[in-house]
Amino acid sequence: MNPHIEQIVNVLQELTDEHRQLVEYSKAKTEGIKQNNLDAISYISNKEKKALERIISLEQHRSLLVGKYLVSQRISGSERSFKMEKLIQYVYLAEEKQKLQQLWRELNAVISELQNLNEFNQQLVRMTLDYLHFTQDLLLGPEDEDVTYHRAVKGLTQNRSGRFNIKS
């Protein structure tokens, strides 16, 4: 196996592992959101930040390795691209091509799962915030519209409705 391809395979495996770790963090964050555990959410967010820094570093290394491979194969000019799809097209050994395709599909599947979990967590956070605003409106009542003092004329007083009583 070409040494550049072997290194790219290793980096792709590390990228997949890091993304799988992010999936685990995202699942733990979902539980933290459900339990309203802000300490856990904060802790997980710090772990995610470190994993993202590692992913950025790995991605830069992968891009460098792809560039080195393309140079070693004398692929130059406008044809040189750092995208995996292009690299897979340029690899001519079937074993190398299959390994790259397999790892690329695995990485894309993990990234897709991570995106779905992140969207779900965002929805949970929105629902939690909506519930908190609703509870606040129930407990505190609607806010007065006017901030200044005035004498209200009987029957013409109008209070602003709570967040969930506003007609859209």
TORKOL-4160 file (C-alpha; in steps of 0.2 Angstrom, whole numbers, padded with zeros to 4 digits, m for minus):
168
<pt num="1" X="0000" Y="0000" Z="0000"/>
<pt num="2" X="0006" Y="0017" Z="m0004"/>
<pt num="3" X="0013" Y="0026" Z="0012"/>
<pt num="4" X="0003" Y="0041" Z="0009"/>
<pt num="5" X="m0013" Y="0031" Z="0006"/>
<pt num="6" X="m0009" Y="0021" Z="0022"/>
<pt num="7" X="m0007" Y="0038" Z="0032"/>
<pt num="8" X="m0023" Y="0044" Z="0025"/>
<pt num="9" X="m0032" Y="0028" Z="0030"/>
<pt num="10" X="m0025" Y="0030" Z="0048"/>
<pt num="11" X="m0031" Y="0048" Z="0048"/>
<pt num="12" X="m0048" Y="0044" Z="0042"/>
<pt num="13" X="m0050" Y="0030" Z="0055"/>
<pt num="14" X="m0045" Y="0043" Z="0069"/>
<pt num="15" X="m0058" Y="0056" Z="0062"/>
<pt num="16" X="m0071" Y="0042" Z="0062"/>
<pt num="17" X="m0066" Y="0038" Z="0080"/>
<pt num="18" X="m0067" Y="0057" Z="0085"/>
<pt num="19" X="m0084" Y="0059" Z="0077"/>
<pt num="20" X="m0090" Y="0043" Z="0086"/>
<pt num="21" X="m0084" Y="0051" Z="0102"/>
<pt num="22" X="m0094" Y="0067" Z="0098"/>
<pt num="23" X="m0110" Y="0056" Z="0095"/>
<pt num="24" X="m0107" Y="0049" Z="0113"/>
<pt num="25" X="m0106" Y="0066" Z="0120"/>
<pt num="26" X="m0121" Y="0072" Z="0110"/>
<pt num="27" X="m0131" Y="0057" Z="0118"/>
<pt num="28" X="m0125" Y="0062" Z="0135"/>
<pt num="29" X="m0130" Y="0080" Z="0132"/>
<pt num="30" X="m0147" Y="0074" Z="0127"/>
<pt num="31" X="m0149" Y="0066" Z="0145"/>
<pt num="32" X="m0142" Y="0082" Z="0153"/>
<pt num="33" X="m0155" Y="0092" Z="0144"/>
<pt num="34" X="m0169" Y="0081" Z="0149"/>
<pt num="35" X="m0163" Y="0081" Z="0167"/>
<pt num="36" X="m0160" Y="0100" Z="0167"/>
<pt num="37" X="m0142" Y="0096" Z="0173"/>
<pt num="38" X="m0132" Y="0112" Z="0168"/>
<pt num="39" X="m0116" Y="0106" Z="0176"/>
<pt num="40" X="m0116" Y="0090" Z="0165"/>
<pt num="41" X="m0120" Y="0100" Z="0150"/>
<pt num="42" X="m0106" Y="0112" Z="0153"/>
<pt num="43" X="m0094" Y="0098" Z="0156"/>
<pt num="44" X="m0099" Y="0089" Z="0140"/>
<pt num="45" X="m0098" Y="0105" Z="0130"/>
<pt num="46" X="m0080" Y="0107" Z="0136"/>
<pt num="47" X="m0076" Y="0089" Z="0131"/>
<pt num="48" X="m0084" Y="0093" Z="0114"/>
<pt num="49" X="m0073" Y="0108" Z="0111"/>
<pt num="50" X="m0058" Y="0098" Z="0114"/>
<pt num="51" X="m0064" Y="0084" Z="0102"/>
<pt num="52" X="m0068" Y="0098" Z="0089"/>
<pt num="53" X="m0050" Y="0105" Z="0090"/>
<pt num="54" X="m0043" Y="0087" Z="0087"/>
<pt num="55" X="m0055" Y="0085" Z="0072"/>
<pt num="56" X="m0049" Y="0101" Z="0065"/>
<pt num="57" X="m0031" Y="0096" Z="0067"/>
<pt num="58" X="m0034" Y="0079" Z="0059"/>
<pt num="59" X="m0043" Y="0087" Z="0045"/>
<pt num="60" X="m0029" Y="0098" Z="0041"/>
<pt num="61" X="m0017" Y="0083" Z="0042"/>
<pt num="62" X="m0028" Y="0073" Z="0030"/>
<pt num="63" X="m0028" Y="0088" Z="0018"/>
<pt num="64" X="m0009" Y="0089" Z="0018"/>
<pt num="65" X="m0008" Y="0070" Z="0016"/>
<pt num="66" X="m0020" Y="0070" Z="0001"/>
<pt num="67" X="m0009" Y="0085" Z="m0007"/>
<pt num="68" X="0007" Y="0075" Z="m0004"/>
<pt num="69" X="m0001" Y="0059" Z="m0012"/>
<pt num="70" X="m0007" Y="0070" Z="m0027"/>
<pt num="71" X="0010" Y="0077" Z="m0029"/>
<pt num="72" X="0019" Y="0060" Z="m0028"/>
<pt num="73" X="0007" Y="0054" Z="m0042"/>
<pt num="74" X="0012" Y="0069" Z="m0052"/>
<pt num="75" X="m0006" Y="0076" Z="m0052"/>
<pt num="76" X="m0004" Y="0095" Z="m0054"/>
<pt num="77" X="m0013" Y="0111" Z="m0059"/>
<pt num="78" X="m0031" Y="0113" Z="m0058"/>
<pt num="79" X="m0034" Y="0094" Z="m0056"/>
<pt num="80" X="m0027" Y="0094" Z="m0039"/>
<pt num="81" X="m0041" Y="0094" Z="m0026"/>
<pt num="82" X="m0041" Y="0090" Z="m0007"/>
<pt num="83" X="m0058" Y="0082" Z="m0007"/>
<pt num="84" X="m0059" Y="0063" Z="m0004"/>
<pt num="85" X="m0070" Y="0060" Z="m0019"/>
<pt num="86" X="m0057" Y="0066" Z="m0030"/>
<pt num="87" X="m0043" Y="0056" Z="m0021"/>
<pt num="88" X="m0053" Y="0040" Z="m0023"/>
<pt num="89" X="m0055" Y="0043" Z="m0041"/>
<pt num="90" X="m0036" Y="0045" Z="m0043"/>
<pt num="91" X="m0031" Y="0030" Z="m0033"/>
<pt num="92" X="m0029" Y="0016" Z="m0045"/>
<pt num="93" X="m0026" Y="0001" Z="m0034"/>
<pt num="94" X="m0042" Y="m0008" Z="m0030"/>
<pt num="95" X="m0037" Y="m0013" Z="m0012"/>
<pt num="96" X="m0033" Y="0005" Z="m0008"/>
<pt num="97" X="m0048" Y="0012" Z="m0017"/>
<pt num="98" X="m0060" Y="0000" Z="m0008"/>
<pt num="99" X="m0052" Y="0004" Z="0009"/>
<pt num="100" X="m0054" Y="0023" Z="0006"/>
<pt num="101" X="m0072" Y="0021" Z="0000"/>
<pt num="102" X="m0076" Y="0011" Z="0015"/>
<pt num="103" X="m0069" Y="0023" Z="0028"/>
<pt num="104" X="m0076" Y="0038" Z="0019"/>
<pt num="105" X="m0094" Y="0030" Z="0020"/>
<pt num="106" X="m0091" Y="0026" Z="0038"/>
<pt num="107" X="m0086" Y="0043" Z="0042"/>
<pt num="108" X="m0101" Y="0051" Z="0033"/>
<pt num="109" X="m0113" Y="0039" Z="0042"/>
<pt num="110" X="m0106" Y="0045" Z="0059"/>
<pt num="111" X="m0107" Y="0063" Z="0054"/>
<pt num="112" X="m0125" Y="0061" Z="0048"/>
<pt num="113" X="m0129" Y="0053" Z="0065"/>
<pt num="114" X="m0121" Y="0067" Z="0074"/>
<pt num="115" X="m0130" Y="0080" Z="0064"/>
<pt num="116" X="m0147" Y="0072" Z="0068"/>
<pt num="117" X="m0143" Y="0071" Z="0087"/>
<pt num="118" X="m0137" Y="0089" Z="0087"/>
<pt num="119" X="m0154" Y="0094" Z="0078"/>
<pt num="120" X="m0163" Y="0084" Z="0091"/>
<pt num="121" X="m0154" Y="0093" Z="0105"/>
<pt num="122" X="m0158" Y="0110" Z="0098"/>
<pt num="123" X="m0176" Y="0105" Z="0098"/>
<pt num="124" X="m0175" Y="0100" Z="0116"/>
<pt num="125" X="m0167" Y="0116" Z="0121"/>
<pt num="126" X="m0180" Y="0126" Z="0112"/>
<pt num="127" X="m0194" Y="0116" Z="0120"/>
<pt num="128" X="m0187" Y="0119" Z="0137"/>
<pt num="129" X="m0185" Y="0137" Z="0134"/>
<pt num="130" X="m0203" Y="0138" Z="0128"/>
<pt num="131" X="m0209" Y="0129" Z="0143"/>
<pt num="132" X="m0199" Y="0141" Z="0155"/>
<pt num="133" X="m0207" Y="0156" Z="0146"/>
<pt num="134" X="m0224" Y="0148" Z="0148"/>
<pt num="135" X="m0221" Y="0144" Z="0166"/>
<pt num="136" X="m0215" Y="0162" Z="0169"/>
<pt num="137" X="m0230" Y="0169" Z="0161"/>
<pt num="138" X="m0241" Y="0158" Z="0172"/>
<pt num="139" X="m0233" Y="0163" Z="0188"/>
<pt num="140" X="m0229" Y="0181" Z="0185"/>
<pt num="141" X="m0244" Y="0186" Z="0174"/>
<pt num="142" X="m0243" Y="0197" Z="0159"/>
<pt num="143" X="m0232" Y="0212" Z="0159"/>
<pt num="144" X="m0240" Y="0229" Z="0158"/>
<pt num="145" X="m0238" Y="0237" Z="0141"/>
<pt num="146" X="m0235" Y="0255" Z="0147"/>
<pt num="147" X="m0220" Y="0259" Z="0158"/>
<pt num="148" X="m0226" Y="0276" Z="0163"/>
<pt num="149" X="m0240" Y="0281" Z="0175"/>
<pt num="150" X="m0257" Y="0285" Z="0168"/>
<pt num="151" X="m0275" Y="0284" Z="0173"/>
<pt num="152" X="m0284" Y="0271" Z="0165"/>
<pt num="153" X="m0301" Y="0274" Z="0158"/>
<pt num="154" X="m0313" Y="0261" Z="0164"/>
<pt num="155" X="m0316" Y="0248" Z="0151"/>
<pt num="156" X="m0301" Y="0254" Z="0140"/>
<pt num="157" X="m0287" Y="0246" Z="0150"/>
<pt num="158" X="m0277" Y="0234" Z="0140"/>
<pt num="159" X="m0263" Y="0223" Z="0147"/>
<pt num="160" X="m0251" Y="0214" Z="0135"/>
<pt num="161" X="m0254" Y="0196" Z="0135"/>
<pt num="162" X="m0241" Y="0183" Z="0139"/>
<pt num="163" X="m0230" Y="0176" Z="0127"/>
<pt num="164" X="m0242" Y="0161" Z="0123"/>
<pt num="165" X="m0258" Y="0172" Z="0122"/>
<pt num="166" X="m0252" Y="0183" Z="0108"/>
<pt num="167" X="m0261" Y="0181" Z="0091"/>
<pt num="168" X="m0249" Y="0178" Z="0077"/>
